[in-house]
Amino acid sequence: MTDPELADRTYIEPLTLEYLEEIIRIEREMSPSAGFAVLPTVGGQTALNLALNFPTAACSKSTTCT
C-alpha cells in the first residue's frame, strides 16, 4: 500500500472501470489545474489490465478524452 507520507490521497476501492472513472472525476474536481497519477501497483494482473484498457474504454464513453 502507498505510504501516506508519499501520496496526497489513496483510494481503497474495487478495481473496476466505474470506480476508476469516479476517482478521476473526483481528482479533477479537487484540483482542476493540477495533474495527478493513477498507479496500478496493488491488485496484481487485475490492476494492470484495468490501467492498460482504461484509455480505450474511457474514450469510447466520453467526448473529453485527454
mmCIF file as gemmi writes it, N, C-alpha and C atoms, coordinates in Angstrom:
data_model
loop_
_atom_site.group_PDB
_atom_site.id
_atom_site.type_symbol
_atom_site.label_atom_id
_atom_site.label_alt_id
_atom_site.label_comp_id
_atom_site.label_asym_id
_atom_site.label_entity_id
_atom_site.label_seq_id
_atom_site.pdbx_PDB_ins_code
_atom_site.Cartn_x
_atom_site.Cartn_y
_atom_site.Cartn_z
_atom_site.occupancy
_atom_site.B_iso_or_equiv
_atom_site.pdbx_formal_charge
_atom_site.auth_seq_id
_atom_site.auth_asym_id
_atom_site.pdbx_PDB_model_num
ATOM 1 N N . MET Axp A 1 ? 0.845 -1.173 0 1 0 ? 1 A 1
ATOM 2 C CA . MET Axp A 1 ? 0 0 0 1 0 ? 1 A 1
ATOM 3 C C . MET Axp A 1 ? 0.893 1.24 0 1 0 ? 1 A 1
ATOM 4 N N . THR Axp A 2 ? 0.404 2.307 -0.585 1 0 ? 2 A 1
ATOM 5 C CA . THR Axp A 2 ? 1.164 3.546 -0.656 1 0 ? 2 A 1
ATOM 6 C C . THR Axp A 2 ? 1.284 4.174 0.721 1 0 ? 2 A 1
ATOM 7 N N . ASP Axp A 3 ? 2.47 4.595 1.046 1 0 ? 3 A 1
ATOM 8 C CA . ASP Axp A 3 ? 2.742 5.272 2.306 1 0 ? 3 A 1
ATOM 9 C C . ASP Axp A 3 ? 2.06 6.641 2.291 1 0 ? 3 A 1
ATOM 10 N N . PRO Axp A 4 ? 1.266 6.977 3.306 1 0 ? 4 A 1
ATOM 11 C CA . PRO Axp A 4 ? 0.605 8.283 3.345 1 0 ? 4 A 1
ATOM 12 C C . PRO Axp A 4 ? 1.585 9.464 3.297 1 0 ? 4 A 1
ATOM 13 N N . GLU Axp A 5 ? 2.822 9.221 3.639 1 0 ? 5 A 1
ATOM 14 C CA . GLU Axp A 5 ? 3.836 10.284 3.56 1 0 ? 5 A 1
ATOM 15 C C . GLU Axp A 5 ? 4.194 10.605 2.102 1 0 ? 5 A 1
ATOM 16 N N . LEU Axp A 6 ? 3.947 9.671 1.187 1 0 ? 6 A 1
ATOM 17 C CA . LEU Axp A 6 ? 4.339 9.849 -0.209 1 0 ? 6 A 1
ATOM 18 C C . LEU Axp A 6 ? 3.198 10.266 -1.125 1 0 ? 6 A 1
ATOM 19 N N . ALA Axp A 7 ? 1.967 10.083 -0.687 1 0 ? 7 A 1
ATOM 20 C CA . ALA Axp A 7 ? 0.819 10.385 -1.545 1 0 ? 7 A 1
ATOM 21 C C . ALA Axp A 7 ? -0.147 11.33 -0.827 1 0 ? 7 A 1
ATOM 22 N N . ASP Axp A 8 ? -0.771 12.2 -1.6 1 0 ? 8 A 1
ATOM 23 C CA . ASP Axp A 8 ? -1.785 13.094 -1.026 1 0 ? 8 A 1
ATOM 24 C C . ASP Axp A 8 ? -3.025 12.314 -0.618 1 0 ? 8 A 1
ATOM 25 N N . ARG Axp A 9 ? -3.424 11.366 -1.468 1 0 ? 9 A 1
ATOM 26 C CA . ARG Axp A 9 ? -4.608 10.548 -1.204 1 0 ? 9 A 1
ATOM 27 C C . ARG Axp A 9 ? -4.375 9.148 -1.754 1 0 ? 9 A 1
ATOM 28 N N . THR Axp A 10 ? -4.956 8.194 -1.077 1 0 ? 10 A 1
ATOM 29 C CA . THR Axp A 10 ? -5.012 6.832 -1.616 1 0 ? 10 A 1
ATOM 30 C C . THR Axp A 10 ? -6.471 6.38 -1.575 1 0 ? 10 A 1
ATOM 31 N N . TYR Axp A 11 ? -6.837 5.553 -2.514 1 0 ? 11 A 1
ATOM 32 C CA . TYR Axp A 11 ? -8.189 5.042 -2.594 1 0 ? 11 A 1
ATOM 33 C C . TYR Axp A 11 ? -8.149 3.526 -2.466 1 0 ? 11 A 1
ATOM 34 N N . ILE Axp A 12 ? -8.988 3 -1.61 1 0 ? 12 A 1
ATOM 35 C CA . ILE Axp A 12 ? -9.131 1.562 -1.455 1 0 ? 12 A 1
ATOM 36 C C . ILE Axp A 12 ? -10.53 1.22 -1.976 1 0 ? 12 A 1
ATOM 37 N N . GLU Axp A 13 ? -10.609 0.945 -3.244 1 0 ? 13 A 1
ATOM 38 C CA . GLU Axp A 13 ? -11.882 0.696 -3.925 1 0 ? 13 A 1
ATOM 39 C C . GLU Axp A 13 ? -11.747 -0.562 -4.775 1 0 ? 13 A 1
ATOM 40 N N . PRO Axp A 14 ? -12.87 -1.155 -5.17 1 0 ? 14 A 1
ATOM 41 C CA . PRO Axp A 14 ? -12.8 -2.278 -6.103 1 0 ? 14 A 1
ATOM 42 C C . PRO Axp A 14 ? -12.134 -1.852 -7.417 1 0 ? 14 A 1
ATOM 43 N N . LEU Axp A 15 ? -11.439 -2.759 -8.044 1 0 ? 15 A 1
ATOM 44 C CA . LEU Axp A 15 ? -10.739 -2.448 -9.282 1 0 ? 15 A 1
ATOM 45 C C . LEU Axp A 15 ? -11.665 -2.653 -10.477 1 0 ? 15 A 1
ATOM 46 N N . THR Axp A 16 ? -12.488 -1.614 -10.721 1 0 ? 16 A 1
ATOM 47 C CA . THR Axp A 16 ? -13.406 -1.649 -11.854 1 0 ? 16 A 1
ATOM 48 C C . THR Axp A 16 ? -13.302 -0.337 -12.61 1 0 ? 16 A 1
ATOM 49 N N . LEU Axp A 17 ? -13.71 -0.358 -13.854 1 0 ? 17 A 1
ATOM 50 C CA . LEU Axp A 17 ? -13.705 0.846 -14.679 1 0 ? 17 A 1
ATOM 51 C C . LEU Axp A 17 ? -14.558 1.941 -14.055 1 0 ? 17 A 1
ATOM 52 N N . GLU Axp A 18 ? -15.705 1.573 -13.49 1 0 ? 18 A 1
ATOM 53 C CA . GLU Axp A 18 ? -16.608 2.565 -12.91 1 0 ? 18 A 1
ATOM 54 C C . GLU Axp A 18 ? -15.963 3.294 -11.733 1 0 ? 18 A 1
ATOM 55 N N . TYR Axp A 19 ? -15.302 2.56 -10.857 1 0 ? 19 A 1
ATOM 56 C CA . TYR Axp A 19 ? -14.643 3.206 -9.721 1 0 ? 19 A 1
ATOM 57 C C . TYR Axp A 19 ? -13.473 4.07 -10.182 1 0 ? 19 A 1
ATOM 58 N N . LEU Axp A 20 ? -12.723 3.599 -11.148 1 0 ? 20 A 1
ATOM 59 C CA . LEU Axp A 20 ? -11.603 4.395 -11.643 1 0 ? 20 A 1
ATOM 60 C C . LEU Axp A 20 ? -12.094 5.701 -12.262 1 0 ? 20 A 1
ATOM 61 N N . GLU Axp A 21 ? -13.161 5.647 -13.033 1 0 ? 21 A 1
ATOM 62 C CA . GLU Axp A 21 ? -13.73 6.869 -13.607 1 0 ? 21 A 1
ATOM 63 C C . GLU Axp A 21 ? -14.187 7.83 -12.515 1 0 ? 21 A 1
ATOM 64 N N . GLU Axp A 22 ? -14.798 7.31 -11.461 1 0 ? 22 A 1
ATOM 65 C CA . GLU Axp A 22 ? -15.261 8.155 -10.357 1 0 ? 22 A 1
ATOM 66 C C . GLU Axp A 22 ? -14.078 8.808 -9.634 1 0 ? 22 A 1
ATOM 67 N N . ILE Axp A 23 ? -13.028 8.064 -9.394 1 0 ? 23 A 1
ATOM 68 C CA . ILE Axp A 23 ? -11.84 8.615 -8.737 1 0 ? 23 A 1
ATOM 69 C C . ILE Axp A 23 ? -11.23 9.721 -9.584 1 0 ? 23 A 1
ATOM 70 N N . ILE Axp A 24 ? -11.135 9.512 -10.876 1 0 ? 24 A 1
ATOM 71 C CA . ILE Axp A 24 ? -10.582 10.543 -11.763 1 0 ? 24 A 1
ATOM 72 C C . ILE Axp A 24 ? -11.473 11.775 -11.765 1 0 ? 24 A 1
ATOM 73 N N . ARG Axp A 25 ? -12.787 11.585 -11.774 1 0 ? 25 A 1
ATOM 74 C CA . ARG Axp A 25 ? -13.712 12.733 -11.708 1 0 ? 25 A 1
ATOM 75 C C . ARG Axp A 25 ? -13.491 13.525 -10.429 1 0 ? 25 A 1
ATOM 76 N N . ILE Axp A 26 ? -13.38 12.831 -9.306 1 0 ? 26 A 1
ATOM 77 C CA . ILE Axp A 26 ? -13.16 13.486 -8.012 1 0 ? 26 A 1
ATOM 78 C C . ILE Axp A 26 ? -11.847 14.257 -8.017 1 0 ? 26 A 1
ATOM 79 N N . GLU Axp A 27 ? -10.789 13.628 -8.514 1 0 ? 27 A 1
ATOM 80 C CA . GLU Axp A 27 ? -9.481 14.288 -8.538 1 0 ? 27 A 1
ATOM 81 C C . GLU Axp A 27 ? -9.488 15.526 -9.425 1 0 ? 27 A 1
ATOM 82 N N . ARG Axp A 28 ? -10.15 15.453 -10.556 1 0 ? 28 A 1
ATOM 83 C CA . ARG Axp A 28 ? -10.217 16.623 -11.446 1 0 ? 28 A 1
ATOM 84 C C . ARG Axp A 28 ? -10.993 17.759 -10.803 1 0 ? 28 A 1
ATOM 85 N N . GLU Axp A 29 ? -12.04 17.441 -10.056 1 0 ? 29 A 1
ATOM 86 C CA . GLU Axp A 29 ? -12.81 18.482 -9.368 1 0 ? 29 A 1
ATOM 87 C C . GLU Axp A 29 ? -12.013 19.109 -8.234 1 0 ? 29 A 1
ATOM 88 N N . MET Axp A 30 ? -11.231 18.301 -7.515 1 0 ? 30 A 1
ATOM 89 C CA . MET Axp A 30 ? -10.462 18.81 -6.38 1 0 ? 30 A 1
ATOM 90 C C . MET Axp A 30 ? -9.293 19.68 -6.819 1 0 ? 30 A 1
ATOM 91 N N . SER Axp A 31 ? -8.689 19.364 -7.932 1 0 ? 31 A 1
ATOM 92 C CA . SER Axp A 31 ? -7.522 20.1 -8.422 1 0 ? 31 A 1
ATOM 93 C C . SER Axp A 31 ? -7.6 20.229 -9.935 1 0 ? 31 A 1
ATOM 94 N N . PRO Axp A 32 ? -8.452 21.106 -10.443 1 0 ? 32 A 1
ATOM 95 C CA . PRO Axp A 32 ? -8.657 21.162 -11.893 1 0 ? 32 A 1
ATOM 96 C C . PRO Axp A 32 ? -7.424 21.559 -12.692 1 0 ? 32 A 1
ATOM 97 N N . SER Axp A 33 ? -6.518 22.312 -12.118 1 0 ? 33 A 1
ATOM 98 C CA . SER Axp A 33 ? -5.345 22.736 -12.885 1 0 ? 33 A 1
ATOM 99 C C . SER Axp A 33 ? -4.105 21.899 -12.597 1 0 ? 33 A 1
ATOM 100 N N . ALA Axp A 34 ? -4.192 20.986 -11.647 1 0 ? 34 A 1
ATOM 101 C CA . ALA Axp A 34 ? -3.035 20.167 -11.291 1 0 ? 34 A 1
ATOM 102 C C . ALA Axp A 34 ? -3.146 18.793 -11.943 1 0 ? 34 A 1
ATOM 103 N N . GLY Axp A 35 ? -2.016 18.199 -12.185 1 0 ? 35 A 1
ATOM 104 C CA . GLY Axp A 35 ? -2 16.844 -12.716 1 0 ? 35 A 1
ATOM 105 C C . GLY Axp A 35 ? -2.052 15.832 -11.582 1 0 ? 35 A 1
ATOM 106 N N . PHE Axp A 36 ? -2.327 14.602 -11.927 1 0 ? 36 A 1
ATOM 107 C CA . PHE Axp A 36 ? -2.319 13.534 -10.936 1 0 ? 36 A 1
ATOM 108 C C . PHE Axp A 36 ? -1.989 12.239 -11.659 1 0 ? 36 A 1
ATOM 109 N N . ALA Axp A 37 ? -1.695 11.227 -10.9 1 0 ? 37 A 1
ATOM 110 C CA . ALA Axp A 37 ? -1.34 9.927 -11.482 1 0 ? 37 A 1
ATOM 111 C C . ALA Axp A 37 ? -2.172 8.83 -10.86 1 0 ? 37 A 1
ATOM 112 N N . VAL Axp A 38 ? -2.465 7.836 -11.656 1 0 ? 38 A 1
ATOM 113 C CA . VAL Axp A 38 ? -3.102 6.61 -11.186 1 0 ? 38 A 1
ATOM 114 C C . VAL Axp A 38 ? -2.016 5.544 -11.245 1 0 ? 38 A 1
ATOM 115 N N . LEU Axp A 39 ? -1.696 4.978 -10.095 1 0 ? 39 A 1
ATOM 116 C CA . LEU Axp A 39 ? -0.633 3.981 -10.026 1 0 ? 39 A 1
ATOM 117 C C . LEU Axp A 39 ? -1.24 2.605 -9.741 1 0 ? 39 A 1
ATOM 118 N N . PRO Axp A 40 ? -1.288 1.748 -10.733 1 0 ? 40 A 1
ATOM 119 C CA . PRO Axp A 40 ? -1.9 0.424 -10.542 1 0 ? 40 A 1
ATOM 120 C C . PRO Axp A 40 ? -0.908 -0.555 -9.907 1 0 ? 40 A 1
ATOM 121 N N . THR Axp A 41 ? -0.493 -0.271 -8.699 1 0 ? 41 A 1
ATOM 122 C CA . THR Axp A 41 ? 0.563 -1.072 -8.072 1 0 ? 41 A 1
ATOM 123 C C . THR Axp A 41 ? 0.049 -2.109 -7.103 1 0 ? 41 A 1
ATOM 124 N N . VAL Axp A 42 ? -1.208 -2.046 -6.731 1 0 ? 42 A 1
ATOM 125 C CA . VAL Axp A 42 ? -1.796 -3.05 -5.84 1 0 ? 42 A 1
ATOM 126 C C . VAL Axp A 42 ? -2.96 -3.678 -6.592 1 0 ? 42 A 1
ATOM 127 N N . GLY Axp A 43 ? -2.995 -4.963 -6.66 1 0 ? 43 A 1
ATOM 128 C CA . GLY Axp A 43 ? -4.096 -5.624 -7.343 1 0 ? 43 A 1
ATOM 129 C C . GLY Axp A 43 ? -3.64 -6.592 -8.412 1 0 ? 43 A 1
ATOM 130 N N . GLY Axp A 44 ? -2.35 -6.718 -8.565 1 0 ? 44 A 1
ATOM 131 C CA . GLY Axp A 44 ? -1.821 -7.704 -9.493 1 0 ? 44 A 1
ATOM 132 C C . GLY Axp A 44 ? -2.268 -7.487 -10.922 1 0 ? 44 A 1
ATOM 133 N N . GLN Axp A 45 ? -2.582 -8.578 -11.59 1 0 ? 45 A 1
ATOM 134 C CA . GLN Axp A 45 ? -2.93 -8.525 -13.001 1 0 ? 45 A 1
ATOM 135 C C . GLN Axp A 45 ? -4.216 -7.748 -13.254 1 0 ? 45 A 1
ATOM 136 N N . THR Axp A 46 ? -5.159 -7.789 -12.329 1 0 ? 46 A 1
ATOM 137 C CA . THR Axp A 46 ? -6.415 -7.044 -12.499 1 0 ? 46 A 1
ATOM 138 C C . THR Axp A 46 ? -6.142 -5.55 -12.607 1 0 ? 46 A 1
ATOM 139 N N . ALA Axp A 47 ? -5.296 -5.02 -11.724 1 0 ? 47 A 1
ATOM 140 C CA . ALA Axp A 47 ? -4.964 -3.592 -11.766 1 0 ? 47 A 1
ATOM 141 C C . ALA Axp A 47 ? -4.227 -3.237 -13.05 1 0 ? 47 A 1
ATOM 142 N N . LEU Axp A 48 ? -3.304 -4.077 -13.458 1 0 ? 48 A 1
ATOM 143 C CA . LEU Axp A 48 ? -2.563 -3.81 -14.696 1 0 ? 48 A 1
ATOM 144 C C . LEU Axp A 48 ? -3.486 -3.829 -15.911 1 0 ? 48 A 1
ATOM 145 N N . ASN Axp A 49 ? -4.376 -4.801 -15.977 1 0 ? 49 A 1
ATOM 146 C CA . ASN Axp A 49 ? -5.32 -4.863 -17.096 1 0 ? 49 A 1
ATOM 147 C C . ASN Axp A 49 ? -6.229 -3.647 -17.127 1 0 ? 49 A 1
ATOM 148 N N . LEU Axp A 50 ? -6.693 -3.212 -15.97 1 0 ? 50 A 1
ATOM 149 C CA . LEU Axp A 50 ? -7.548 -2.024 -15.901 1 0 ? 50 A 1
ATOM 150 C C . LEU Axp A 50 ? -6.79 -0.798 -16.405 1 0 ? 50 A 1
ATOM 151 N N . ALA Axp A 51 ? -5.556 -0.634 -15.969 1 0 ? 51 A 1
ATOM 152 C CA . ALA Axp A 51 ? -4.76 0.515 -16.393 1 0 ? 51 A 1
ATOM 153 C C . ALA Axp A 51 ? -4.497 0.486 -17.898 1 0 ? 51 A 1
ATOM 154 N N . LEU Axp A 52 ? -4.245 -0.685 -18.439 1 0 ? 52 A 1
ATOM 155 C CA . LEU Axp A 52 ? -3.975 -0.791 -19.873 1 0 ? 52 A 1
ATOM 156 C C . LEU Axp A 52 ? -5.226 -0.561 -20.715 1 0 ? 52 A 1
ATOM 157 N N . ASN Axp A 53 ? -6.373 -1.005 -20.234 1 0 ? 53 A 1
ATOM 158 C CA . ASN Axp A 53 ? -7.612 -0.894 -21.006 1 0 ? 53 A 1
ATOM 159 C C . ASN Axp A 53 ? -8.365 0.406 -20.754 1 0 ? 53 A 1
ATOM 160 N N . PHE Axp A 54 ? -8.012 1.138 -19.723 1 0 ? 54 A 1
ATOM 161 C CA . PHE Axp A 54 ? -8.765 2.335 -19.361 1 0 ? 54 A 1
ATOM 162 C C . PHE Axp A 54 ? -8.811 3.391 -20.473 1 0 ? 54 A 1
ATOM 163 N N . PRO Axp A 55 ? -7.686 3.734 -21.096 1 0 ? 55 A 1
ATOM 164 C CA . PRO Axp A 55 ? -7.768 4.798 -22.124 1 0 ? 55 A 1
ATOM 165 C C . PRO Axp A 55 ? -8.763 4.467 -23.238 1 0 ? 55 A 1
ATOM 166 N N . THR Axp A 56 ? -8.789 3.261 -23.709 1 0 ? 56 A 1
ATOM 167 C CA . THR Axp A 56 ? -9.711 2.865 -24.771 1 0 ? 56 A 1
ATOM 168 C C . THR Axp A 56 ? -11.147 2.899 -24.275 1 0 ? 56 A 1
ATOM 169 N N . ALA Axp A 57 ? -11.391 2.343 -23.105 1 0 ? 57 A 1
ATOM 170 C CA . ALA Axp A 57 ? -12.746 2.29 -22.555 1 0 ? 57 A 1
ATOM 171 C C . ALA Axp A 57 ? -13.262 3.684 -22.238 1 0 ? 57 A 1
ATOM 172 N N . ALA Axp A 58 ? -12.43 4.529 -21.646 1 0 ? 58 A 1
ATOM 173 C CA . ALA Axp A 58 ? -12.857 5.877 -21.27 1 0 ? 58 A 1
ATOM 174 C C . ALA Axp A 58 ? -13.142 6.723 -22.505 1 0 ? 58 A 1
ATOM 175 N N . CYS Axp A 59 ? -12.331 6.597 -23.52 1 0 ? 59 A 1
ATOM 176 C CA . CYS Axp A 59 ? -12.526 7.397 -24.731 1 0 ? 59 A 1
ATOM 177 C C . CYS Axp A 59 ? -13.776 6.979 -25.489 1 0 ? 59 A 1
ATOM 178 N N . SER Axp A 60 ? -14.131 5.709 -25.403 1 0 ? 60 A 1
ATOM 179 C CA . SER Axp A 60 ? -15.331 5.285 -26.107 1 0 ? 60 A 1
ATOM 180 C C . SER Axp A 60 ? -16.602 5.76 -25.397 1 0 ? 60 A 1
ATOM 181 N N . LYS Axp A 61 ? -16.508 6.132 -24.114 1 0 ? 61 A 1
ATOM 182 C CA . LYS Axp A 61 ? -17.673 6.594 -23.36 1 0 ? 61 A 1
ATOM 183 C C . LYS Axp A 61 ? -17.741 8.11 -23.224 1 0 ? 61 A 1
ATOM 184 N N . SER Axp A 62 ? -16.662 8.813 -23.562 1 0 ? 62 A 1
ATOM 185 C CA . SER Axp A 62 ? -16.588 10.232 -23.272 1 0 ? 62 A 1
ATOM 186 C C . SER Axp A 62 ? -16.196 11.022 -24.516 1 0 ? 62 A 1
ATOM 187 N N . THR Axp A 63 ? -16.586 12.276 -24.549 1 0 ? 63 A 1
ATOM 188 C CA . THR Axp A 63 ? -16.143 13.148 -25.63 1 0 ? 63 A 1
ATOM 189 C C . THR Axp A 63 ? -14.961 14.004 -25.199 1 0 ? 63 A 1
ATOM 190 N N . THR Axp A 64 ? -14.601 13.965 -23.907 1 0 ? 64 A 1
ATOM 191 C CA . THR Axp A 64 ? -13.473 14.739 -23.408 1 0 ? 64 A 1
ATOM 192 C C . THR Axp A 64 ? -12.343 13.779 -23.036 1 0 ? 64 A 1
ATOM 193 N N . CYS Axp A 65 ? -11.653 13.326 -24.033 1 0 ? 65 A 1
ATOM 194 C CA . CYS Axp A 65 ? -10.583 12.355 -23.842 1 0 ? 65 A 1
ATOM 195 C C . CYS Axp A 65 ? -9.237 13.067 -23.968 1 0 ? 65 A 1
ATOM 196 N N . THR Axp A 66 ? -8.489 13.111 -22.882 1 0 ? 66 A 1
ATOM 197 C CA . THR Axp A 66 ? -7.178 13.76 -22.928 1 0 ? 66 A 1
ATOM 198 C C . THR Axp A 66 ? -6.124 12.86 -22.361 1 0 ? 66 A 1
